[in-house]
Every structure is written in C-alpha cells, then in structure tokens.
Amino acid sequence: MATKKTRSKKAADASASRTSSSVDEILLAAMERGDDSLETGRYLITFKEGAAEEGLQSLGTQGMRVADAREFKNQDAVLESVGDADALVFPEIGVALVSGDAAQERSFSTASEVAADSPIESIDPELFVFAEGSPGEYLHSFSAQGDNGSNEYLRGFIRATEAIANDLRLGMPAIQLQTEQEAVTALGSTWGLNACRVPLSTRHGVGIKVAVLDTGMDLGHPDFTGRSIVSQQFVGQPVQDLHSHGTHCIGTACGPKSPVGVTPRYGIAFRSSIFVGKVLSNAGSSVAGSVLNGMNWAIANRCAVISMSLGSQAGPQPYYTAAGQAALNNGLLIVAAAGNAGSFSGAPANSPTIMAVASLDPTLSPSSFSNFGKVEIAAPGRDVFSSVPRPTRYGIKSGTSMATPHVAGCAALWAQTSSALRGMNLWNKLRTAATPLPFPVARVGAGLVQAP
Amino acid sequence: MAKQKRWVVTTSGKKPLSDVRKNLVESGFTVDQVLGEIGLITGTAEDDVAERMRNIPGVVDVSPEAGVDIGPPDAPIT
C-alpha cells in the first residue's frame, strides 16, 4: 500500500508541475505532499539583463520545448494553453517558467552553479501567491492553528473551486441540464431572452450607456472583444472579476447577439456601451460607501441604465433613495434586485426611487426565493445561462441578481427607441409594456419585462 | 472611548455640499467621501457626534452605513 501511495503521490506531483498545470492541480499536489512548503514544484529562471533571447535559445539547445508569450495575443499567455511545453518564456521581463520534470532532467535546482558566461541570472522555485496578504502572513496565521494549517487552507481552496465547477457545469441534474441545453439550442436563445421577447426585437442598445455595479468583469472574455467598455473599481481590487457574479450579470444585460462557438444568445443590449463599476469585492461583499461611490460614478457618467444586483435585508435607506432620486433627476434609471430572502424587498431595491426586480421561474411563476412587497417588475431569474470568467466562460446562476440585468438590458433597448424614454419615463414604459402575470402585484409588480 | 462608526449623511441639496461638509467636520465627523452627484457624504464618527450632525442645516439624514453581501461564487442563489 505504501508503494502505491508513493506512486500516486509522484504521479500527482508530476502532473502538477507542468508549465500548463492549472492552479488547482498544483494546489492538490501540494496538499498531497503534506508539507508546509509554498513551492509549486516549478522553477522560474531569471535571465541576465539583455540576455533573454540568448536564454531562450539556450533552453532550446538543451532540448526543451519552449513556448513564447509573444505567440499569444497581447502576451496574455494562459498557462493552461501552452500544452506540453517544458518552458514558457516571458521576454518582456526576461523570465522563463520551467516544468518540474524538465528542471529535474537537466539537474536544475536553486543550488545549481550558474556559469559566469551563462545567460541565466538565477534559478528559483516558483511560489504560491494568495490573495490579500503575503505568504508570510498566511504561514504565520496557519502555524498558530497547528502544523496542518496550510493543508487545511489548500483543502478548503480546492473544495471551493470544485464547488464552483460543480455549480457552473455539473450542479444541475443531468436531465434538467440536457433539457435546458436542448431548449437553448433549439431556439437559439436562453429561456430568459425568449420570455422577454428579446430575439424578436430589432433594437440593440447602440448609444446607450449601461452601468453594472457588481464584482467587476472578465475584461478579456472573448464574447466582449471589440466592445466599448469603461471600467472603474471602488473596492481596492482590480476590475477583473474573480467572483463571476459581475461577468454573469453583464452578460445578460449587454452580452453579444452571436456568442463565440455554438453558445446560445444570452445577452440583450448587444451594442450598448458597458460601464463596469466594481463595487463588490471578489468575495462578493462590500459596504454601502463603496456602492454609493459606484452609483455616483455611474450617474456622473450619465449612464441611462444602472443595474444593481446587490443588496441587504434592511429597510429603505435614505442614502439609496437620494441616489435614486439623483439618477431620475438626471434622466437615468436604477434597477435593483429585490433580494432572495423570500421576505420583504431589501435595500436598495426598497427605495421608492429605485426600480425593484423580482425573479421568475421558467414556468413564469415567482421564484420561491424572490422577495416581495415593494416590487415594480419581474424578470427571468431561475437557471439563467450567461457568461462567467475564463476559462469556464459560461455558467448557470439563479437569483433576483439574474432577473435584474434582464430588466436593465430591456431598458437599454427601450431607451434606444426614443430619447424621451429616460428616467421616470423609462420606468413607466417598462411597466406599461410588461406582460401581466396571474400573481399578486406584491410578487411580480407590473409583470414580465418585455423588449420593444 | 466611544466606538467610531461609519455613517452616510444625506443632504437636502439646498445648501452647497462644501458648506455642509465643513459643518460636519467642525462637529467632529471624519469625512471619507463627498459624492457630489448624489448629495451624500460618508465618513466616521461616534454616536453622539452623529446625533449632533442631524441638526446641521442641509442635513436630511444620518444613517449607519449598511453592509452588502451577495454570497460566495458558489452560492446557489445570488
């Protein structure tokens, strides 16, 4: 048994120290290794200044298969895509990432003597990098919890990534997922877009600025290539979305008419200008001050539609009401998620100057989780297919968070039909154009939002 | 020592925001953000300072700053 265990450990190590290994694989191998090392098993070779080209050639002459970051557009080489290369060279910074196997075969180690005439400056083990804080801080906090602290952290990290993967790809029962996919394939659009009659609309939101205040966006998502995107962060983190919520919401409100590949249409205002306000951290949390800062920014930029799939189970907040009034005064409309507590609408949706959006199931009945009371309109919110950050690209989520960008997208289409449809006029138009539903107004407001 | 809390001050829009800000600072408010488009000022103060701020001309409301949370990426409903 011991032998078998050793073999599997070695196998895991080997598969995880390739240049193309995913962070998950490397973390898993580190966990199985069972030590507290922050080394990934790969090596970073730093070339001497001006010797990067020579260094690249020297790796080649040593029989390594070398990938060059310059072969990738914008040099944004994704490690997972370098295949079986032994080394990935970053010429701009004079560094090469070398797989554990390739380094071992050539007896590279940090203790290697580097000849004076070598283009190599130094060889160092690659280390893990964790968000918010230095490895030293992590080590310190874990050492206080016992020897297995790092392992527990890595285990938790992997559980989280697995849960995300399951949620996005595998979480739904196979039959249900198949039905969902058959539906979108047959009709060419998601159930939500069809319910809102988006595919029948000739509008696309050109010239309309749509702000989505959320966890940011995957700015390199292939479905948004060439789009007008203005972004700003308000939480001290880059706009790049490491959560997925923001990218999903932007996908519904502003995603493309024809996504890359055989993906169904999931986006509404496909020619709108996208304003990405990162007001929620990558952990999905924030404070009202950051959210208000983002609202102020969206209003200053005169975004005709401001979409907020966020909130808290609190009573109406005077400051959100003031922000909503400022938007209306400037001919802008804020739509917000009613909330998912199965209770009274939360803030900011419960402010009278902000349009509250409830969630509908594919049966067009109110979703069980959807808040009620102060509700202006309803939209598809259960099992919504949209964009998520690379490399996953697409995923299904549920919530009033998903219903809200359906209303935002339709609002952008209506705004395109007439320059008079702004602010309160746009609010009224969305409500009068909505399809009434046989449920209490407190659950669905004026009914199902419709595209022009 | 009383606890510093985060507050959001909503103004009437009838007085210049800079004047309101000045009065808030004088009463002991530590200003964090002045959001001109929406007439709000955020910052920190102790409870008794916040209570006094409610009487400053141009101030409509002083409310504690609420948190916002949409849950982790794998939340089933967001």
Interface residues (C-beta under 8 A of the other chain):
Chain A: A160 A163 I164 N166 D167 G171 T215 H243 S244 H245 V279 L280 A283 G284 S285 S286 V287 A288 G289 V291 L292 N293 M295 N296 I299 A300 S309 L310 G311 S312 A314 Q317 P318 Y319 T321 A322 A323 A326 A327 N330 N340 A347 F369 K397 S398 G399 S401 M402
Chain B: R6 V8 T10 T11 D32 Q33 L35 G36 E37 I38 G39 L40 T42 V60 D61 S63 E65 A66 G67 V68 D69 I70 G71 P72 P73 D74 A75 P76 I77 T78
